[in-house]
Amino acid sequence: MTQIISRMFATDDQAAKASAELKQRSYQHVFRFSAPAEGAAAIDELVAGMTKVFSPVSEAKIYAEKIAKGSHLVAVHAPFSGGHRAMWVLDSYDPIDAGVPTSTS
């Protein structure tokens, strides 16, 4: 069983380093999303890409709006046993608020 863990970053450098460290630690499904070319069509493509790999449309739209303003998103499919390590790696690169409400259940 896997879990999807994602974090938003203010800079491409932070996202690149977090992504690289996850890959170095043998996480095989690591995805990085950065601002596409200008325009609504590009944002729609970004949303489509995110929904294919990890996110419901409602969350993908929130992520895409922040990415369009210059933020960068990293998501990883982590095995249940490696979830805490993946969170630790992502959190060590100073993530910012993604703007997606978290579940309280």
N, C-alpha and C positions, 0 to 999 in steps of 0.2 A: 504494500500500500504506500502511496506517495502523498505528500502534501505540497501545496503550492505556497511559496513564500515570496513576497515581493517587497521592495523598498524603492522609494523615490529619492533621487539625489539632485543637488543643486548644480553640480558640474559633471561634464562628460568624463573628466579625469577620475572622479570618485566612482562613477558607474563602471568605467573601464577596469579600474583596479579591483573593485568588488567582484565583477564578473570573472576576471582573470584568476583571482584567488579561489573562487568556487570551482572553476575548471581545474585548477592545480590540485584541489582537494578531491578530485575525481567525480564531481557532480557533472553528469552528462547532459542534462537538459537545462541549460542556462540561456536566458533570453534577455537581450538588452534593447530598449526602445528609446530613440532620440527623436528630436524634432524633424519632421518631414519637410519637404518643400512647402512653400506658402500655399494656403488655400484650403477650402472646405473639403475638396476631393482628397487631398493628402491626409487630412484628419480622419476622414472616413476609411481610408486605407489602413491607417494606424489602428483604428478601432477594430477593423476586420482582422488584422494580424494578431492583436491581443486576444480577441475572442477565440481564435483558432488554438492558441496555446495555453490560455489560463484564465481568462476573465469573462464574467457575464457582461453583456452589452452595457448595462447600466453603469458598472464600475469602469469599463473600458472608456466610456465617454468622459468620465471624470478624469481618469489618467491622461487621456489624449489632450484635454484642455490644458492641463498643467505642462505636459510635454511640449505642446505648441508654444507655450510661453517660455520655454528654455530648460525645463527640468528633464531628467533622464530616469528611466525606470529599468530596474533589473528584477527579473523573476526567475525562480528556480523550482524545478520539480525535485523535491527532496524525499528520499525514502523516510518513512516514519522514524526510523532509528537515527537518521541524520538531520532531522529538522532543527534541533537546538543548535547544532554546529553551524548550519546554514544561516540561521538567524544571527548568531554571534558574528559570523563573517560579515554579513550585510550591515549589521548595526555598528561594526567597528569602523565603517567608512562614513559616519556622520550623516545618516539619512534625514530627509526633511519630511514634513507631513504631506502625505499623498492626497489628502482631501476626501478619501473614501471612508464612509462611516464603518466602524468595526462592529461586529456582532457582540452582544452582551450575553448571549446564551452559552 
